[in-house]
Amino acid sequence: MISQQPSNILNHSDIIDEAEKLTQNNSIIQQMFKELSLSTEYPDFSSVDYWNNRYSKQKDKFFEWLQTYSTLQPFIHNCLFGRFDISQILYVGCGNSQLQDYMQLDGIKNIRCVDFSDVLIRQKQQQTIPYYLMDVTTKIDFEDEEFDFIIDKCLLDSLMSGSSFFERVSKYLSECYRILKPNGTFMIISYGHPDIRTIYLKLFKIQIIPIEKTKIEQFNDIEHHYIYMCTK
């Protein structure tokens, strides 16, 4: 595990300069730096049109990005300190994941989910867990310091696949910081290497936990996913 202390967020040029320096000596970072132009190689995962179209075709189907609940369960339990019934939890960019359902079956309460796909939200209206239509890159419509625990499972990665992602990512992360309680945890599960991802997480104290992944063709040079435990 690696820990980092918070500092002021870097501006856009600082991030680009820092990332370019890292690419000179690290082949994995070279792979990750490609995300700056990822939209020319992959679908634009930051586009609501892409997700509305996908969910329209996948009604009543589920897809779990990166890691399953069985893998993440001990980390989630540690974040909640056994306070399953009183902690306020937000799952951002939930998509058609079942993570929240497994959490609920595990005795965890007070879970809320948000996504920017109106198609998905309409499909979820009969669920016991509340779902909210919300674009987290503009405003997360909850009160300051409302949540003990926020989960992001590949949302940050998806936002970085689009054009002009810096402003959207910066707004998203600052909103998560705003709604997180003091000493609360923002848990990001990501394919992104720490040398790139931590550049964006300067608001938080960070603990980095590598998790072994199953290799897939698109990212066959990457051996791990990463959990970023970001505390306020």
C-alpha positions, 0 to 999 in steps of 0.5 A: 500500500502507498499513502500520499498526502493532499495538496492543491490541485494542479492546473491542466498544463502542470498535469500534462507536463508531469505526465509527459515526463513520466512517459520517458522512462516507464512503458506502463505510463506510456500505455496510460498516457494514451488515454489523453487521446483514447476517444480516437481508439475506443468508444467515448465512454464519457458520452451519455449518448453512448450509454443510453444506446448501450442500456437500451440494448441491454435492458435487464442485463448486468455488467460488472466493471473491473472487480466483483463485490466478493473482491471488494467486500473486505475493503468496503467493510473496512471503510464502513467500520462496521457501521452498516446501518447508519453510514450514508453511501453514494455509488456514482456512475453505477450503470447496470452494476449489481454492486449495490445489490450485493452490498444491500444483501450484505446488510449495508443500508442507506445506499443511493445510486446516481447515473447520467443515463436517463435510459438506465434510471427509468429501468431502475425505478422499481428497485428498492435502492433509490436511483437519481438522474445526475451528471456528476461533472456539473453538480452532484445534487446533495448537501455538503458533507452528506456522505460517509462513503462514495464509490467510483468503479471505473467512472473516473476512467470513463470520464477520461476517455472523452475530449476536454476531460480535464474540466469535467474530471476536476469538477467531478472530483471537487464535487465528491470532496464537497459532499464527503464528510470529514474523515469519509472515504471516496473509494475509486476502483480504476485501471489507471496507474498511480503515476497518472491517476494520483495527479488528479487526486490532490485534494485527498489523502490517498492510499493505493492498493493494487489488485491483480486483474484478469488480462484482456486484449485492450489492456494486456500490458496492465497487470493490476487494477488499483483501489484509490482510498481517498480520505477527506 
